[in-house]
């Protein structure tokens, strides 16, 4: 009887060891932020809201998520998995993804900065040359040309993003070490997708009408979206510039749209700058782990 009782205890102990351990709190927190990024952020009692507000909220959550990622890569379990499997393909993909994220963030920041500088210059010219309609029209056309340059750069950046967004995680990785790495890959894919939305948003109405709005529209409640272009400050300015350049439009209306665009750019730029610094820290941490 004693032997039988001992065997039962050993058997039960073996079974308990085989059960999956509870995920680390940092992993749970990362999953919570991922879930938030897949849901709408604006107040549910509002009928309409600006897409720029939604994207600013997404950037804030994304920054919190990458704060968790920085802690995640410091966990012994994560470091052990990376070191032991450093020669495997998925580790190289993870490291390359961290570099591509920096490139995507840089491209997005550059598009914002270029548009901001042109907007500020045009606002300054409007204040100085209030009566010079012909000269002002020429400056507006220069702004339109600069927007074409921005769209071209955005188009190139979007092409680079395609493969990264399609690089889904491998569901066959079921042990805890691989699950941690899969989580890191999933976070990268989600981040790439948000950069795609930001780039499409910054490009204005042309890109949005061609279907680039897909992710943002999925993140919103469809009942609260009035129009792709109506809620896009970049598209509004593009339309106002076009109208003014060829129809001598209202200067006050153009200036008001430029002011709202400037506020939108500032919010997005601040979020991107903080995220960029966080992405650098994560990449440095990954490199330090794999190089020791």
TORPAPA-756084 format. One record per residue (C-alpha): residue number from 0; chain; x, y, z; residue in three letters. Coordinates in Angstrom, 2 decimals. Layout:
N
(NUM, "A", (X, Y, Z), "ALA") ...
***
This chain:
292
(0, "A", (0.00, 0.00, 0.00), "UNK") (1, "A", (2.81, 2.39, 0.87), "UNK") (2, "A", (4.49, 1.65, -2.47), "UNK") (3, "A", (1.23, 2.26, -4.29), "UNK") (4, "A", (0.73, 5.55, -2.46), "UNK") (5, "A", (4.27, 6.61, -3.30), "UNK") (6, "A", (3.74, 5.79, -6.98), "UNK") (7, "A", (0.58, 7.92, -7.04), "UNK") (8, "A", (2.45, 10.86, -5.50), "UNK") (9, "A", (5.29, 10.55, -8.00), "UNK") (10, "A", (2.80, 10.28, -10.87), "UNK") (11, "A", (0.89, 13.34, -9.72), "UNK") (12, "A", (4.13, 15.28, -9.27), "UNK") (13, "A", (5.22, 14.40, -12.81), "UNK") (14, "A", (1.86, 15.51, -14.17), "UNK") (15, "A", (2.06, 18.86, -12.37), "UNK") (16, "A", (5.52, 19.47, -13.78), "UNK") (17, "A", (4.28, 18.80, -17.30), "UNK") (18, "A", (1.54, 21.42, -17.05), "UNK") (19, "A", (2.37, 24.77, -18.69), "UNK") (20, "A", (3.52, 27.39, -16.23), "UNK") (21, "A", (1.60, 30.62, -15.82), "UNK") (22, "A", (2.79, 33.31, -18.27), "UNK") (23, "A", (5.02, 36.01, -16.85), "UNK") (24, "A", (3.16, 39.23, -15.90), "UNK") (25, "A", (5.15, 41.14, -18.54), "UNK") (26, "A", (3.94, 38.73, -21.22), "UNK") (27, "A", (0.36, 39.15, -20.03), "UNK") (28, "A", (0.76, 42.91, -20.14), "UNK") (29, "A", (2.14, 42.79, -23.69), "UNK") (30, "A", (-0.89, 40.76, -24.75), "UNK") (31, "A", (-3.20, 43.30, -23.12), "UNK") (32, "A", (-1.64, 46.14, -25.09), "UNK") (33, "A", (-1.88, 44.11, -28.29), "UNK") (34, "A", (-5.58, 43.60, -27.60), "UNK") (35, "A", (-6.03, 47.35, -27.03), "UNK") (36, "A", (-4.36, 48.11, -30.35), "UNK") (37, "A", (-6.91, 45.87, -32.03), "UNK") (38, "A", (-9.84, 47.80, -30.53), "UNK") (39, "A", (-11.15, 51.35, -30.85), "UNK") (40, "A", (-9.73, 53.87, -28.40), "UNK") (41, "A", (-12.05, 56.86, -28.73), "UNK") (42, "A", (-14.90, 57.46, -26.34), "UNK") (43, "A", (-17.87, 55.28, -27.14), "UNK") (44, "A", (-20.33, 58.12, -26.57), "UNK") (45, "A", (-18.90, 60.23, -29.40), "UNK") (46, "A", (-20.57, 60.11, -32.80), "UNK") (47, "A", (-17.52, 61.10, -34.83), "UNK") (48, "A", (-13.85, 61.66, -34.06), "UNK") (49, "A", (-10.69, 62.61, -35.87), "UNK") (50, "A", (-8.56, 59.85, -37.35), "UNK") (51, "A", (-5.51, 61.76, -36.14), "UNK") (52, "A", (-6.81, 61.44, -32.57), "UNK") (53, "A", (-7.22, 57.72, -33.01), "UNK") (54, "A", (-3.71, 57.36, -34.42), "UNK") (55, "A", (-2.26, 59.47, -31.61), "UNK") (56, "A", (-3.94, 57.15, -29.12), "UNK") (57, "A", (-2.59, 54.13, -30.96), "UNK") (58, "A", (0.91, 55.60, -30.81), "UNK") (59, "A", (0.58, 56.12, -27.07), "UNK") (60, "A", (-0.48, 52.50, -26.55), "UNK") (61, "A", (2.27, 51.34, -28.91), "UNK") (62, "A", (4.83, 53.19, -26.81), "UNK") (63, "A", (3.52, 51.49, -23.66), "UNK") (64, "A", (3.72, 48.16, -25.47), "UNK") (65, "A", (7.35, 48.69, -26.42), "UNK") (66, "A", (8.15, 49.72, -22.87), "UNK") (67, "A", (6.96, 46.22, -21.97), "UNK") (68, "A", (9.03, 44.74, -24.80), "UNK") (69, "A", (12.16, 46.35, -23.38), "UNK") (70, "A", (11.41, 44.58, -20.09), "UNK") (71, "A", (10.48, 41.37, -21.89), "UNK") (72, "A", (13.87, 41.04, -23.60), "UNK") (73, "A", (15.54, 41.35, -20.19), "UNK") (74, "A", (13.77, 38.26, -18.84), "UNK") (75, "A", (16.12, 35.26, -18.36), "UNK") (76, "A", (13.70, 33.05, -20.29), "UNK") (77, "A", (13.79, 35.36, -23.31), "UNK") (78, "A", (17.55, 35.80, -23.20), "UNK") (79, "A", (18.13, 32.05, -22.88), "UNK") (80, "A", (15.89, 31.36, -25.88), "UNK") (81, "A", (17.68, 33.96, -27.99), "UNK") (82, "A", (21.17, 32.78, -27.03), "UNK") (83, "A", (20.48, 29.07, -27.49), "UNK") (84, "A", (18.76, 29.58, -30.84), "UNK") (85, "A", (20.89, 32.45, -32.11), "UNK") (86, "A", (21.82, 30.57, -35.30), "UNK") (87, "A", (18.24, 29.82, -36.26), "UNK") (88, "A", (16.39, 31.76, -38.95), "UNK") (89, "A", (13.72, 33.24, -36.71), "UNK") (90, "A", (16.34, 34.95, -34.54), "UNK") (91, "A", (17.83, 36.63, -37.61), "UNK") (92, "A", (14.33, 37.65, -38.69), "UNK") (93, "A", (13.64, 39.14, -35.28), "UNK") (94, "A", (16.86, 41.13, -35.35), "UNK") (95, "A", (16.29, 42.28, -38.93), "UNK") (96, "A", (12.74, 43.25, -37.99), "UNK") (97, "A", (14.04, 45.54, -35.25), "UNK") (98, "A", (16.13, 47.36, -37.86), "UNK") (99, "A", (13.22, 47.58, -40.30), "UNK") (100, "A", (11.06, 49.08, -37.56), "UNK") (101, "A", (13.60, 51.85, -37.11), "UNK") (102, "A", (13.60, 52.46, -40.87), "UNK") (103, "A", (9.79, 52.61, -40.95), "UNK") (104, "A", (9.70, 54.98, -38.00), "UNK") (105, "A", (12.33, 57.20, -39.64), "UNK") (106, "A", (10.39, 57.30, -42.92), "UNK") (107, "A", (7.21, 58.27, -41.05), "UNK") (108, "A", (8.99, 60.99, -39.08), "UNK") (109, "A", (10.63, 62.37, -42.22), "UNK") (110, "A", (7.27, 62.60, -43.99), "UNK") (111, "A", (5.83, 64.53, -41.05), "UNK") (112, "A", (8.82, 66.86, -40.71), "UNK") (113, "A", (8.89, 67.67, -44.43), "UNK") (114, "A", (5.19, 68.50, -44.45), "UNK") (115, "A", (5.48, 70.52, -41.23), "UNK") (116, "A", (8.32, 72.65, -42.59), "UNK") (117, "A", (6.44, 73.40, -45.81), "UNK") (118, "A", (3.28, 74.20, -43.85), "UNK") (119, "A", (5.07, 76.63, -41.56), "UNK") (120, "A", (6.77, 78.35, -44.48), "UNK") (121, "A", (3.46, 78.78, -46.29), "UNK") (122, "A", (1.78, 80.16, -43.16), "UNK") (123, "A", (4.59, 82.67, -42.81), "UNK") (124, "A", (4.19, 83.72, -46.45), "UNK") (125, "A", (0.43, 84.10, -46.00), "UNK") (126, "A", (1.01, 86.48, -43.10), "UNK") (127, "A", (3.61, 88.54, -45.02), "UNK") (128, "A", (1.96, 88.60, -48.47), "UNK") (129, "A", (-1.69, 88.92, -47.67), "UNK") (130, "A", (-2.40, 90.95, -50.79), "UNK") (131, "A", (0.01, 89.20, -53.19), "UNK") (132, "A", (-2.35, 86.60, -54.65), "UNK") (133, "A", (-0.12, 85.71, -57.60), "UNK") (134, "A", (2.99, 85.20, -55.48), "UNK") (135, "A", (0.99, 83.32, -52.90), "UNK") (136, "A", (-0.41, 81.02, -55.56), "UNK") (137, "A", (3.11, 80.19, -56.70), "UNK") (138, "A", (4.08, 79.28, -53.13), "UNK") (139, "A", (0.98, 77.11, -52.80), "UNK") (140, "A", (1.99, 75.25, -55.94), "UNK") (141, "A", (5.46, 74.72, -54.44), "UNK") (142, "A", (3.79, 73.17, -51.40), "UNK") (143, "A", (1.79, 70.88, -53.69), "UNK") (144, "A", (5.03, 69.83, -55.38), "UNK") (145, "A", (6.60, 69.07, -51.99), "UNK") (146, "A", (3.59, 66.92, -51.11), "UNK") (147, "A", (4.22, 64.89, -54.26), "UNK") (148, "A", (7.78, 64.31, -53.04), "UNK") (149, "A", (6.43, 63.16, -49.67), "UNK") (150, "A", (3.97, 60.78, -51.33), "UNK") (151, "A", (6.74, 59.30, -53.45), "UNK") (152, "A", (8.85, 58.63, -50.36), "UNK") (153, "A", (5.81, 57.19, -48.58), "UNK") (154, "A", (5.09, 54.89, -51.51), "UNK") (155, "A", (8.62, 53.52, -51.29), "UNK") (156, "A", (8.34, 53.04, -47.52), "UNK") (157, "A", (5.03, 51.21, -47.93), "UNK") (158, "A", (6.59, 48.83, -50.42), "UNK") (159, "A", (9.27, 48.01, -47.87), "UNK") (160, "A", (6.60, 47.33, -45.25), "UNK") (161, "A", (4.64, 44.78, -47.26), "UNK") (162, "A", (6.86, 41.79, -46.55), "UNK") (163, "A", (7.17, 42.60, -42.86), "UNK") (164, "A", (3.42, 42.85, -42.32), "UNK") (165, "A", (2.91, 39.52, -44.12), "UNK") (166, "A", (5.55, 37.84, -41.93), "UNK") (167, "A", (3.13, 36.17, -39.53), "UNK") (168, "A", (4.15, 34.15, -36.49), "UNK") (169, "A", (4.61, 30.39, -36.59), "UNK") (170, "A", (1.80, 28.67, -34.65), "UNK") (171, "A", (3.83, 25.46, -34.46), "UNK") (172, "A", (6.13, 27.07, -31.89), "UNK") (173, "A", (4.32, 25.79, -28.80), "UNK") (174, "A", (6.89, 25.63, -26.03), "UNK") (175, "A", (7.27, 28.63, -23.76), "UNK") (176, "A", (10.59, 29.82, -25.18), "UNK") (177, "A", (9.24, 29.91, -28.72), "UNK") (178, "A", (6.00, 31.50, -27.53), "UNK") (179, "A", (8.00, 34.41, -26.13), "UNK") (180, "A", (9.79, 34.90, -29.43), "UNK") (181, "A", (6.51, 34.57, -31.31), "UNK") (182, "A", (5.12, 37.31, -29.10), "UNK") (183, "A", (8.04, 39.55, -30.06), "UNK") (184, "A", (7.38, 38.81, -33.74), "UNK") (185, "A", (3.67, 39.51, -33.34), "UNK") (186, "A", (4.48, 42.87, -31.76), "UNK") (187, "A", (6.75, 43.69, -34.68), "UNK") (188, "A", (4.04, 42.81, -37.21), "UNK") (189, "A", (1.48, 44.95, -35.34), "UNK") (190, "A", (3.92, 47.86, -35.21), "UNK") (191, "A", (4.60, 47.61, -38.94), "UNK") (192, "A", (0.85, 47.68, -39.60), "UNK") (193, "A", (0.41, 50.86, -37.55), "UNK") (194, "A", (3.28, 52.50, -39.41), "UNK") (195, "A", (1.48, 51.55, -42.62), "UNK") (196, "A", (-1.66, 53.32, -41.38), "UNK") (197, "A", (0.33, 56.39, -40.36), "UNK") (198, "A", (2.07, 56.61, -43.73), "UNK") (199, "A", (-1.21, 56.27, -45.60), "UNK") (200, "A", (-2.75, 58.92, -43.37), "UNK") (201, "A", (0.13, 61.35, -43.95), "UNK") (202, "A", (-0.02, 60.78, -47.71), "UNK") (203, "A", (-3.50, 62.28, -47.77), "UNK") (204, "A", (-6.64, 61.56, -49.76), "UNK") (205, "A", (-5.04, 59.94, -52.82), "UNK") (206, "A", (-3.55, 57.00, -50.92), "UNK") (207, "A", (-6.60, 56.64, -48.72), "UNK") (208, "A", (-8.93, 56.30, -51.68), "UNK") (209, "A", (-6.71, 53.55, -53.04), "UNK") (210, "A", (-7.39, 51.39, -50.02), "UNK") (211, "A", (-4.61, 52.37, -47.64), "UNK") (212, "A", (-7.20, 53.19, -44.98), "UNK") (213, "A", (-7.99, 49.53, -44.36), "UNK") (214, "A", (-6.26, 49.13, -41.00), "UNK") (215, "A", (-7.51, 52.41, -39.56), "UNK") (216, "A", (-11.07, 51.63, -40.59), "UNK") (217, "A", (-10.81, 48.22, -38.93), "UNK") (218, "A", (-9.62, 49.88, -35.73), "UNK") (219, "A", (-12.61, 52.20, -35.75), "UNK") (220, "A", (-16.26, 51.50, -35.23), "UNK") (221, "A", (-17.66, 51.81, -38.75), "UNK") (222, "A", (-20.75, 53.62, -37.45), "UNK") (223, "A", (-18.55, 56.44, -36.23), "UNK") (224, "A", (-16.57, 57.01, -39.43), "UNK") (225, "A", (-18.07, 59.87, -41.40), "UNK") (226, "A", (-15.56, 59.89, -44.26), "UNK") (227, "A", (-11.95, 58.92, -44.93), "UNK") (228, "A", (-10.99, 62.35, -46.25), "UNK") (229, "A", (-13.24, 64.43, -43.95), "UNK") (230, "A", (-11.35, 63.21, -40.90), "UNK") (231, "A", (-7.89, 63.49, -42.47), "UNK") (232, "A", (-6.15, 66.81, -41.85), "UNK") (233, "A", (-3.56, 66.09, -44.53), "UNK") (234, "A", (-6.25, 65.39, -47.13), "UNK") (235, "A", (-8.11, 68.57, -46.16), "UNK") (236, "A", (-4.99, 70.68, -46.70), "UNK") (237, "A", (-4.21, 68.94, -49.99), "UNK") (238, "A", (-7.72, 69.69, -51.24), "UNK") (239, "A", (-7.54, 73.31, -50.05), "UNK") (240, "A", (-4.14, 73.77, -51.73), "UNK") (241, "A", (-5.46, 72.39, -55.01), "UNK") (242, "A", (-8.51, 74.62, -54.90), "UNK") (243, "A", (-6.53, 77.73, -54.00), "UNK") (244, "A", (-3.84, 77.13, -56.63), "UNK") (245, "A", (-6.32, 76.90, -59.50), "UNK") (246, "A", (-9.32, 78.88, -58.25), "UNK") (247, "A", (-7.86, 81.60, -56.05), "UNK") (248, "A", (-9.61, 80.18, -52.99), "UNK") (249, "A", (-10.21, 81.66, -49.56), "UNK") (250, "A", (-6.97, 82.47, -47.72), "UNK") (251, "A", (-8.58, 82.29, -44.27), "UNK") (252, "A", (-9.93, 78.82, -44.96), "UNK") (253, "A", (-6.53, 77.62, -46.12), "UNK") (254, "A", (-4.80, 79.13, -43.11), "UNK") (255, "A", (-7.24, 77.52, -40.68), "UNK") (256, "A", (-6.65, 74.12, -42.26), "UNK") (257, "A", (-2.89, 74.64, -42.06), "UNK") (258, "A", (-3.19, 75.46, -38.35), "UNK") (259, "A", (-5.18, 72.29, -37.66), "UNK") (260, "A", (-2.66, 70.30, -39.67), "UNK") (261, "A", (0.17, 71.75, -37.59), "UNK") (262, "A", (-1.53, 70.62, -34.37), "UNK") (263, "A", (-2.06, 67.14, -35.81), "UNK") (264, "A", (1.57, 66.88, -36.90), "UNK") (265, "A", (2.83, 67.95, -33.49), "UNK") (266, "A", (0.85, 65.24, -31.70), "UNK") (267, "A", (2.01, 62.51, -34.08), "UNK") (268, "A", (5.60, 63.74, -34.16), "UNK") (269, "A", (5.95, 63.68, -30.37), "UNK") (270, "A", (4.63, 60.13, -30.22), "UNK") (271, "A", (6.90, 58.95, -33.01), "UNK") (272, "A", (9.99, 60.51, -31.45), "UNK") (273, "A", (9.37, 58.73, -28.14), "UNK") (274, "A", (8.69, 55.46, -29.96), "UNK") (275, "A", (11.87, 55.83, -32.03), "UNK") (276, "A", (14.00, 56.13, -28.91), "UNK") (277, "A", (12.31, 53.06, -27.44), "UNK") (278, "A", (12.90, 51.04, -30.61), "UNK") (279, "A", (16.60, 51.93, -30.50), "UNK") (280, "A", (16.86, 50.68, -26.90), "UNK") (281, "A", (15.17, 47.40, -27.79), "UNK") (282, "A", (17.45, 46.80, -30.77), "UNK") (283, "A", (20.55, 47.56, -28.67), "UNK") (284, "A", (19.31, 45.10, -26.02), "UNK") (285, "A", (18.81, 42.38, -28.64), "UNK") (286, "A", (22.28, 42.98, -30.08), "UNK") (287, "A", (23.86, 42.86, -26.63), "UNK") (288, "A", (22.14, 39.55, -25.85), "UNK") (289, "A", (23.16, 37.91, -29.13), "UNK") (290, "A", (26.74, 39.21, -29.09), "UNK") (291, "A", (27.64, 37.85, -25.65), "UNK") 
***
